Amino acid sequence: MEKTYIEYRTAWRSFYGLFSLMLLIFILAVAGSIWGPLASGAKLTWMWTIVAVVEVFIFLCIAIKRKTMKLVLKDDPDRPENREVEYVEYRPSKFFSKFKISKEIGLTKIADIDVSQNAFQTLLNIGDISISSPGTAEKEVKAYNIPNPLAVRDEIQRHSRKYTMGASLSSVPQTPATTPEA
């Protein structure tokens, strides 16, 4: 059996709102440079400096958000403690409280995997994945804006079934076949 370690991160295309904001700021800056009162001189230089700083700041926010969240599928047949789905999120804005959130659920304990997509997510082929275990009302692991969420769900289910199907078959007692006496 082979070991599996797959990381899923938030898709770049899931930040379409912030990318649209960056484009709008750039278009307004170009329009202001051509037709606005800031079309010449030192004010124009300051305007473009501010636009560049804002654009870089927005892009860094996107990159940091994308790097600080991951959904990890771990499947090591030789080590039962490494058969899990783990969600890890770092929150730089909460440095002193809840900086790192880590939730994991064993592959043998997965009961339900939900994929939800709004209209934009469907168009961009991204979605939110929620995983729960039996006996809990709420979803234990929630990962947002995962690319190709249906394939990710199928991959997690495939690895989960490998253990749940084997466990359910091995728990059934095998009775020896008996022949009726004549």
HULINUR-V117739 format. One record per pair of residues at least 4 apart in sequence whose ideal C-beta (glycine too) atoms are under 8 Angstrom apart, sorted by the first residue. I is the first residue (numbers start at 0). GAP is how many residues later the second one is. D is the distance in Angstrom with one decimal. If there is no record, write none. Layout:
# HULINUR-V117739
i=I gap=GAP d=D
i=I gap=GAP d=D
This chain:
# HULINUR-V117739
i=0 gap=76 d=3.7
i=0 gap=77 d=7.5
i=1 gap=75 d=7.8
i=2 gap=72 d=6.9
i=2 gap=73 d=4.8
i=2 gap=74 d=7.4
i=2 gap=75 d=7.7
i=3 gap=69 d=6.4
i=3 gap=70 d=7.1
i=3 gap=71 d=4.0
i=3 gap=72 d=7.6
i=3 gap=155 d=6.6
i=4 gap=67 d=7.1
i=4 gap=68 d=7.4
i=4 gap=69 d=5.6
i=4 gap=70 d=7.8
i=5 gap=66 d=7.1
i=5 gap=67 d=4.5
i=5 gap=149 d=7.1
i=6 gap=63 d=5.1
i=6 gap=64 d=7.4
i=6 gap=65 d=5.3
i=7 gap=62 d=6.7
i=7 gap=63 d=4.3
i=7 gap=64 d=7.5
i=7 gap=65 d=7.5
i=7 gap=135 d=6.9
i=7 gap=138 d=5.1
i=7 gap=139 d=7.4
i=7 gap=144 d=5.7
i=8 gap=57 d=5.9
i=8 gap=58 d=7.5
i=8 gap=60 d=6.6
i=8 gap=61 d=5.3
i=8 gap=62 d=7.8
i=8 gap=137 d=8.0
i=9 gap=4 d=5.5
i=9 gap=5 d=8.0
i=9 gap=55 d=6.8
i=9 gap=56 d=4.9
i=9 gap=59 d=5.3
i=9 gap=134 d=6.6
i=9 gap=135 d=4.6
i=9 gap=136 d=7.1
i=10 gap=113 d=7.3
i=10 gap=115 d=4.7
i=10 gap=134 d=5.6
i=10 gap=135 d=7.0
i=10 gap=136 d=4.0
i=11 gap=50 d=7.7
i=11 gap=54 d=6.7
i=12 gap=111 d=4.8
i=12 gap=113 d=6.4
i=12 gap=134 d=7.6
i=13 gap=107 d=7.6
i=13 gap=110 d=7.0
i=13 gap=112 d=5.1
i=13 gap=130 d=7.7
i=13 gap=131 d=3.4
i=14 gap=4 d=5.7
i=14 gap=47 d=4.7
i=14 gap=50 d=7.5
i=14 gap=51 d=7.6
i=15 gap=4 d=6.1
i=15 gap=104 d=6.6
i=15 gap=108 d=6.8
i=16 gap=4 d=6.6
i=17 gap=4 d=6.5
i=17 gap=40 d=5.6
i=17 gap=43 d=7.1
i=17 gap=44 d=5.6
i=18 gap=4 d=6.5
i=18 gap=43 d=7.7
i=19 gap=4 d=6.3
i=20 gap=4 d=6.4
i=20 gap=37 d=6.5
i=21 gap=4 d=6.5
i=21 gap=33 d=5.5
i=21 gap=36 d=5.3
i=21 gap=37 d=7.1
i=22 gap=4 d=6.3
i=23 gap=4 d=6.3
i=24 gap=4 d=6.3
i=24 gap=26 d=6.0
i=24 gap=29 d=6.1
i=24 gap=30 d=6.5
i=25 gap=4 d=6.5
i=25 gap=25 d=6.9
i=25 gap=29 d=6.9
i=26 gap=4 d=6.3
i=27 gap=4 d=6.1
i=28 gap=4 d=6.3
i=28 gap=18 d=6.4
i=28 gap=19 d=6.6
i=28 gap=22 d=4.4
i=29 gap=4 d=6.4
i=30 gap=4 d=6.0
i=30 gap=5 d=6.8
i=31 gap=4 d=3.7
i=31 gap=6 d=5.4
i=31 gap=7 d=7.6
i=31 gap=15 d=6.4
i=32 gap=5 d=6.9
i=32 gap=6 d=6.0
i=32 gap=11 d=6.1
i=32 gap=14 d=7.3
i=32 gap=15 d=7.5
i=33 gap=5 d=6.6
i=34 gap=4 d=7.0
i=36 gap=6 d=7.9
i=37 gap=5 d=4.5
i=37 gap=6 d=5.3
i=37 gap=9 d=5.1
i=38 gap=5 d=6.6
i=39 gap=4 d=5.9
i=40 gap=4 d=7.7
i=41 gap=4 d=6.3
i=42 gap=4 d=6.2
i=43 gap=4 d=6.5
i=44 gap=4 d=6.3
i=45 gap=4 d=6.3
i=46 gap=4 d=6.3
i=47 gap=4 d=6.2
i=48 gap=4 d=6.4
i=49 gap=4 d=6.2
i=50 gap=4 d=6.2
i=51 gap=4 d=6.3
i=52 gap=4 d=6.2
i=53 gap=4 d=6.4
i=54 gap=4 d=6.4
i=55 gap=4 d=6.2
i=56 gap=4 d=6.5
i=57 gap=4 d=6.6
i=58 gap=4 d=6.3
i=59 gap=4 d=6.1
i=60 gap=4 d=6.2
i=61 gap=4 d=6.3
i=62 gap=4 d=6.2
i=63 gap=4 d=6.0
i=63 gap=28 d=6.5
i=64 gap=4 d=7.0
i=67 gap=21 d=6.2
i=67 gap=22 d=4.0
i=67 gap=23 d=7.2
i=67 gap=24 d=6.8
i=68 gap=18 d=8.0
i=68 gap=19 d=7.4
i=68 gap=20 d=4.8
i=68 gap=21 d=7.7
i=68 gap=74 d=7.2
i=68 gap=75 d=7.4
i=69 gap=17 d=7.6
i=69 gap=18 d=5.4
i=69 gap=19 d=8.0
i=70 gap=14 d=7.0
i=70 gap=15 d=7.5
i=70 gap=16 d=5.4
i=70 gap=58 d=6.8
i=70 gap=70 d=7.4
i=70 gap=72 d=4.0
i=70 gap=75 d=6.3
i=70 gap=81 d=7.6
i=71 gap=13 d=7.1
i=71 gap=14 d=4.6
i=71 gap=15 d=7.7
i=71 gap=16 d=6.9
i=72 gap=12 d=5.6
i=72 gap=82 d=6.6
i=72 gap=83 d=5.8
i=72 gap=86 d=6.4
i=73 gap=8 d=5.1
i=73 gap=9 d=6.8
i=73 gap=10 d=5.4
i=73 gap=11 d=7.5
i=73 gap=12 d=6.6
i=74 gap=7 d=7.5
i=74 gap=8 d=5.6
i=74 gap=32 d=6.4
i=74 gap=84 d=4.7
i=74 gap=87 d=7.7
i=75 gap=6 d=3.8
i=75 gap=7 d=6.5
i=76 gap=6 d=7.7
i=78 gap=4 d=7.6
i=82 gap=23 d=6.1
i=82 gap=24 d=4.4
i=82 gap=25 d=6.8
i=82 gap=76 d=7.9
i=82 gap=80 d=6.4
i=83 gap=20 d=4.8
i=83 gap=21 d=6.3
i=83 gap=22 d=5.1
i=83 gap=23 d=6.1
i=84 gap=19 d=6.8
i=84 gap=20 d=5.5
i=84 gap=22 d=6.8
i=84 gap=25 d=7.0
i=84 gap=46 d=6.0
i=84 gap=56 d=6.1
i=84 gap=71 d=5.9
i=85 gap=16 d=6.6
i=85 gap=17 d=7.1
i=85 gap=18 d=4.1
i=85 gap=55 d=7.8
i=86 gap=14 d=7.7
i=86 gap=15 d=7.1
i=86 gap=16 d=4.9
i=86 gap=17 d=7.3
i=86 gap=54 d=4.6
i=86 gap=55 d=7.1
i=86 gap=56 d=5.5
i=87 gap=12 d=7.1
i=87 gap=13 d=7.3
i=87 gap=14 d=4.9
i=88 gap=11 d=7.4
i=88 gap=12 d=4.8
i=88 gap=13 d=7.9
i=89 gap=9 d=6.5
i=89 gap=10 d=5.4
i=90 gap=7 d=6.2
i=90 gap=8 d=5.9
i=90 gap=9 d=7.5
i=90 gap=10 d=7.0
i=91 gap=7 d=7.6
i=93 gap=4 d=5.0
i=93 gap=5 d=5.8
i=94 gap=4 d=5.6
i=102 gap=37 d=6.0
i=102 gap=38 d=5.2
i=103 gap=37 d=7.5
i=104 gap=4 d=5.7
i=104 gap=5 d=6.1
i=104 gap=26 d=5.8
i=104 gap=28 d=5.6
i=104 gap=35 d=5.3
i=104 gap=36 d=5.5
i=105 gap=4 d=7.6
i=105 gap=27 d=8.0
i=106 gap=49 d=7.9
i=106 gap=52 d=5.6
i=106 gap=53 d=4.7
i=106 gap=55 d=7.6
i=106 gap=56 d=5.4
i=106 gap=57 d=7.9
i=107 gap=52 d=7.4
i=107 gap=55 d=4.6
i=107 gap=56 d=5.9
i=107 gap=59 d=6.3
i=108 gap=24 d=4.4
i=108 gap=25 d=7.1
i=109 gap=21 d=5.9
i=109 gap=22 d=7.8
i=109 gap=23 d=6.5
i=109 gap=46 d=7.1
i=109 gap=47 d=7.7
i=109 gap=50 d=4.5
i=109 gap=54 d=7.6
i=110 gap=21 d=5.6
i=110 gap=22 d=5.3
i=110 gap=23 d=4.3
i=111 gap=19 d=7.2
i=111 gap=20 d=4.7
i=112 gap=16 d=6.7
i=112 gap=17 d=7.3
i=112 gap=18 d=5.2
i=112 gap=40 d=5.0
i=112 gap=43 d=6.0
i=112 gap=44 d=6.2
i=113 gap=15 d=7.3
i=113 gap=16 d=4.4
i=113 gap=17 d=7.9
i=113 gap=18 d=7.9
i=113 gap=25 d=7.1
i=114 gap=12 d=5.0
i=114 gap=13 d=7.1
i=114 gap=14 d=5.8
i=114 gap=15 d=8.0
i=114 gap=34 d=4.6
i=114 gap=35 d=6.1
i=114 gap=38 d=5.3
i=115 gap=11 d=6.2
i=115 gap=12 d=4.9
i=115 gap=14 d=7.2
i=116 gap=4 d=4.0
i=116 gap=5 d=4.7
i=116 gap=9 d=7.3
i=116 gap=10 d=4.1
i=116 gap=11 d=7.3
i=116 gap=32 d=7.0
i=117 gap=4 d=7.1
i=118 gap=4 d=6.7
i=119 gap=4 d=6.1
i=120 gap=4 d=7.9
i=120 gap=5 d=4.9
i=120 gap=6 d=5.2
i=120 gap=7 d=7.6
i=120 gap=24 d=7.3
i=121 gap=5 d=7.8
i=124 gap=22 d=6.7
i=124 gap=23 d=5.8
i=124 gap=24 d=8.0
i=125 gap=19 d=5.0
i=125 gap=20 d=6.5
i=125 gap=21 d=5.5
i=125 gap=22 d=7.8
i=125 gap=23 d=6.7
i=126 gap=18 d=7.5
i=126 gap=19 d=6.3
i=126 gap=22 d=3.4
i=126 gap=23 d=7.6
i=127 gap=14 d=6.8
i=127 gap=15 d=6.9
i=127 gap=16 d=4.9
i=127 gap=17 d=6.9
i=127 gap=18 d=7.2
i=127 gap=21 d=7.3
i=128 gap=12 d=7.8
i=128 gap=13 d=7.4
i=128 gap=14 d=4.9
i=128 gap=17 d=5.4
i=128 gap=20 d=5.5
i=128 gap=23 d=6.2
i=128 gap=24 d=6.3
i=129 gap=9 d=3.8
i=129 gap=11 d=7.1
i=129 gap=12 d=5.0
i=130 gap=8 d=6.4
i=130 gap=9 d=6.2
i=130 gap=10 d=4.2
i=130 gap=11 d=7.8
i=130 gap=25 d=7.3
i=131 gap=4 d=5.6
i=131 gap=6 d=7.2
i=131 gap=7 d=4.9
i=131 gap=8 d=5.7
i=132 gap=7 d=6.0
i=135 gap=4 d=6.3
i=145 gap=6 d=5.6
i=146 gap=5 d=7.9
i=147 gap=4 d=6.2
i=148 gap=4 d=6.1
i=149 gap=4 d=6.4
i=150 gap=4 d=6.3
i=151 gap=4 d=6.5
i=152 gap=4 d=6.2
i=153 gap=4 d=6.2
i=154 gap=4 d=6.7
i=155 gap=4 d=6.1
i=156 gap=4 d=6.0
i=157 gap=4 d=7.0
i=158 gap=4 d=7.8
i=159 gap=4 d=5.9
i=160 gap=4 d=5.1
i=161 gap=4 d=6.6
i=162 gap=4 d=5.9
i=163 gap=4 d=6.3
i=164 gap=4 d=6.4
i=165 gap=4 d=6.1
i=166 gap=4 d=6.2
i=167 gap=4 d=7.3
